[in-house]
Each structure stands twice: as C-alpha cells, then as structure tokens.
C-alpha cells in the first residue's frame, strides 16, 4: 500500500523519496520536490510573481521555481547532522533574456505592487513581512516600505547590463 503517493506533471512522490523525470529517465532522490503552493500573482495565464510566507518551509529540499525559470529558488529545512554533498556547478551556456529576482524580507514589512507584462496596469498589491519572500518572474513591480528598519535581501540573475538596458520605469 502506498500512503501519501501523489503525482503531478513533474514528479511522483512517496513520503521522502521522489521519482523525478530528467530527460525522460526516472531519477530517485531522497529529498522532496513538492508544490508548496505559494500565492501566485498572475496576469491572465502569465505568472508575474510568487509570494512565499515564512511558515511555508517544508522538510527537505523544495523548489518553488520551474526548470525553465531564469532564477532557481528553493528552500532547505533539515535537522542537525544532515549532510549535503559537496559539489561544483558545471559551466554551461545559458540563454537569459529576462531579469528575474527574489526579495527576502529579513525584518520589517513592505507592500509589493505588481504590474502587467506589456502595460502599466496594476494587477495586485500584497503586503509581505519578515521571513516572507517574493519571486518576481515577469511584468513590473514596485515597493513601499511599511515599517522602520525594514531589511531586504535582493538577488537577481546577471550579468547586469546597466539601467538603460535593464529596466523601464512605470509611471504611477
């Protein structure tokens, strides 16, 4: 009997063992890749951003991003003594035509405004707090700091090409 077995278009999961299809071949893993169901900010069918809350970390290694995303975002939740094998990342040519970023709130709070991909229409505003993070995938975004001493870690893919080639300001 297989309690807790479920499948999606990426993988099949049973307890803490995953069967992942890589290049059409099954790959057994002892970590979990699950759908943590972040809040999706969408413009039609296009996902503009994902909001993950502080309490959303599940046991093991879990990825929010899809393989085709230019920025890969995952979380770790392990107990003392867990060993993660040392490794190098191989050099590989990658085509990147979009800047994607992650905003992690260390402390404080902010309001994030999300805009459509090809227009300046405000799609949604969301408040995020300490421990939450935002994955910006497409469209536009802006922020208003809501608390004193708000601290944010921002990570985005590179290389950085300068403001003129990197962004277009949205007039509000």
C-alpha positions as CSV (number, residue, x, y, z in Angstrom):
1,X,0.0,0.0,0.0
2,X,1.4,3.5,-0.9
3,X,0.2,6.1,1.6
4,X,0.9,9.6,0.6
5,X,1.6,8.8,-3.1
6,X,0.7,11.6,-5.5
7,X,1.8,12.7,-9.0
8,X,2.0,15.8,-11.0
9,X,3.4,16.6,-14.4
10,X,7.0,16.8,-13.0
11,X,7.4,14.0,-10.4
12,X,5.9,11.2,-8.3
13,X,6.3,11.4,-4.6
14,X,6.1,8.8,-1.8
15,X,7.0,10.0,1.7
16,X,10.5,11.3,1.5
17,X,11.5,9.6,-1.7
18,X,10.9,11.3,-5.1
19,X,11.0,9.9,-8.6
20,X,11.9,12.7,-10.9
21,X,11.9,12.6,-14.6
22,X,15.0,14.1,-16.0
23,X,15.3,13.9,-19.8
24,X,12.6,11.2,-19.8
25,X,14.5,9.0,-17.4
26,X,13.5,8.4,-13.7
27,X,15.9,9.6,-11.1
28,X,15.4,8.5,-7.5
29,X,16.1,11.1,-4.8
30,X,15.9,11.2,-1.0
31,X,14.7,14.8,-1.0
32,X,11.2,16.1,-1.6
33,X,10.3,18.4,-4.5
34,X,6.7,19.4,-3.7
35,X,4.3,22.0,-4.6
36,X,4.4,24.4,-1.6
37,X,1.5,26.4,-3.1
38,X,2.8,29.9,-2.8
39,X,0.5,32.7,-3.6
40,X,0.6,33.3,-7.4
41,X,0.3,36.8,-8.8
42,X,-1.0,36.3,-12.4
43,X,-1.8,38.5,-15.4
44,X,-4.1,36.2,-17.4
45,X,-2.1,33.0,-17.8
46,X,1.3,34.6,-17.1
47,X,2.7,34.2,-13.6
48,X,4.2,37.6,-12.6
49,X,5.3,36.6,-9.1
50,X,5.1,34.1,-6.3
51,X,4.8,35.0,-2.6
52,X,6.1,32.5,-0.1
53,X,5.3,33.1,3.6
54,X,7.7,32.5,6.5
55,X,6.0,29.3,7.7
56,X,6.0,27.7,4.2
57,X,9.3,25.8,4.5
58,X,8.7,22.1,4.3
59,X,11.1,19.4,5.4
60,X,13.9,18.6,2.9
61,X,14.9,20.4,-0.3
62,X,11.9,22.1,-2.0
63,X,11.9,24.2,-5.2
64,X,9.4,26.9,-6.0
65,X,10.8,27.7,-9.4
66,X,10.3,25.7,-12.6
67,X,13.2,24.3,-14.6
68,X,12.7,26.9,-17.3
69,X,12.8,29.9,-14.9
70,X,16.0,32.0,-15.2
71,X,16.3,32.2,-11.4
72,X,16.1,29.0,-9.4
73,X,14.6,29.3,-5.9
74,X,14.4,26.5,-3.3
75,X,14.3,26.2,0.4
76,X,16.1,23.9,2.8
77,X,14.7,22.5,6.1
78,X,16.9,19.9,7.7
79,X,17.8,18.7,11.2
80,X,21.2,18.7,12.8
81,X,23.6,16.3,11.2
82,X,22.1,16.4,7.7
83,X,25.0,16.2,5.1
84,X,24.6,17.9,1.8
85,X,27.2,16.5,-0.6
86,X,29.9,18.9,-1.7
87,X,29.7,19.7,-5.4
88,X,30.8,22.1,-8.2
89,X,28.4,23.5,-10.8
90,X,29.4,22.8,-14.3
91,X,30.0,25.6,-16.8
92,X,27.1,25.6,-19.3
93,X,26.0,28.2,-21.9
94,X,22.5,29.5,-20.9
95,X,20.3,31.9,-22.8
96,X,18.8,34.6,-20.5
97,X,16.6,37.4,-21.9
98,X,14.8,38.4,-18.7
99,X,15.8,39.7,-15.3
100,X,14.1,37.7,-12.5
101,X,14.6,38.5,-8.8
102,X,14.0,37.3,-5.3
103,X,13.2,39.7,-2.5
104,X,13.6,38.2,1.0
105,X,12.4,40.3,4.0
106,X,14.8,39.8,6.9
107,X,12.9,42.3,9.1
108,X,10.0,44.8,8.8
109,X,7.3,44.9,6.2
110,X,6.6,46.3,2.7
111,X,3.9,46.5,0.1
112,X,4.7,45.0,-3.2
113,X,2.8,46.2,-6.3
114,X,2.7,44.0,-9.4
115,X,2.1,45.3,-12.9
116,X,1.2,43.7,-16.2
117,X,3.8,42.5,-18.7
118,X,3.1,44.8,-21.6
119,X,1.3,47.7,-19.8
120,X,1.5,49.7,-16.7
121,X,-1.8,48.3,-15.2
122,X,-1.6,47.5,-11.5
123,X,-2.6,43.8,-11.2
124,X,-2.3,43.3,-7.4
125,X,-0.7,44.7,-4.2
126,X,0.4,42.4,-1.5
127,X,1.9,43.1,2.0
128,X,4.9,40.9,3.0
129,X,6.5,40.7,6.4
130,X,9.7,39.4,8.0
131,X,10.6,35.9,6.8
132,X,8.5,36.1,3.6
133,X,10.0,36.2,0.2
134,X,8.8,37.2,-3.3
135,X,10.0,35.6,-6.6
136,X,9.5,38.1,-9.4
137,X,9.3,36.3,-12.7
138,X,7.7,38.7,-15.2
139,X,5.9,42.0,-15.5
140,X,6.7,45.1,-13.4
141,X,6.9,45.6,-9.7
142,X,7.4,48.4,-7.1
143,X,7.7,48.5,-3.4
144,X,6.7,50.7,-0.5
145,X,8.4,50.2,2.9
146,X,5.8,50.0,5.6
147,X,7.9,49.7,8.8
148,X,11.0,51.4,10.1
149,X,14.2,49.3,9.9
150,X,12.9,47.1,7.1
151,X,15.8,45.0,5.8
152,X,15.7,43.2,2.5
153,X,18.0,40.8,0.6
154,X,17.6,41.2,-3.2
155,X,19.0,38.5,-5.5
156,X,18.7,38.6,-9.3
157,X,20.2,36.9,-12.2
158,X,23.0,38.6,-14.1
159,X,25.1,39.8,-15.7
160,X,24.0,43.4,-15.0
161,X,23.9,45.4,-18.2
162,X,23.2,48.8,-16.7
163,X,19.9,50.7,-16.0
164,X,19.3,51.7,-19.6
165,X,19.2,48.0,-20.8
166,X,17.8,46.6,-17.6
167,X,14.6,48.4,-16.8
168,X,11.8,50.8,-17.8
169,X,10.2,52.9,-15.1
170,X,6.4,52.6,-14.6
171,X,4.7,56.0,-14.1
172,X,2.2,55.7,-11.2
